[in-house]
């Protein structure tokens, strides 16, 4: 019974996802994630504490 329930849930979710992607303007999640990573890297590079001279050796 558990196999059929999980398979049914997966099929309904996949079908709903396909329907939404075809009929509505769904944002590209991968593009949003990449933009967030670029922004986070920019903040990390610009606002990092400077290294102490003792730690460089």
PyMOL commands that set and color helices and strands:
alter all, ss='L'
color gray80, all
select helices_A, chain A and resi 2-23+29-47
alter helices_A, ss='H'
color red, helices_A
deselect
rebuild
show_as cartoon
